[in-house]
Amino acid sequence: MRLARIPPPVLLGLVLLCCRRGETPGDPALVSATQFVRTFYGWYVPSAQHGTGMEVAVRDSAALFAPELVRALQADAEAQAADSEEVVGLDGDPFLDAQDFCDTYTAGTARRAGLDVLVDIRGNCSARGESRPDVVAELSQTQSGWVFRNFRYPRRDSDLMKDLEDLRRARDSARGANP
């Protein structure tokens, strides 16, 4: 039996087609997770640029987030709404880890981290030399699909759940000092 020889340009085209940037052909779950994140940031970034991103995401799309993350975000927003004098909650966008946004953001390829999946998010700002992502979305798969469990901030070695817990403790401590 004689095997047909595939010309190198055709072979290269097939390899590129199978391994398009941002996809992991061997694991459909990772491809699905990447698409979930890209879809979220596709509608979220324009909303965030108009100042309504987090509010709309948590209010109208709570099913995209783990329940404990939604509860922590809602508690933080309620605490901030109750104190008009000082910033006692998040000071910036937690899904972009920014106060000043880039025009666009790119979701990288998903990768596994234990039972979770991580996807890097990078802002596409001019004159940026930083190689680390702005945010790393941490996802879990549920029966109904993917949900965001947390958002890691590699540039400052923190994450959203940690930040929310630190803010809650600071508010509790201030209340204890000023009954």
Secondary structure, 3 states (H helix, E strand, C coil): CCCCCCCHHHHHHHHHHHCCCCCCCCCHHHHHHHHHHHHHHHHHHHHHHCCCHHHHHHHHCHHHECHHHHHHHHHHHHHHHHCCCCCCCCCCECCCCECCCCCCEEECCCEEECCEEEEEEEECCCCCCCCCCCEEEEEEEECCEEEEEEEEECCCCEEHHHHHHHHHHHHHHHHHHCC
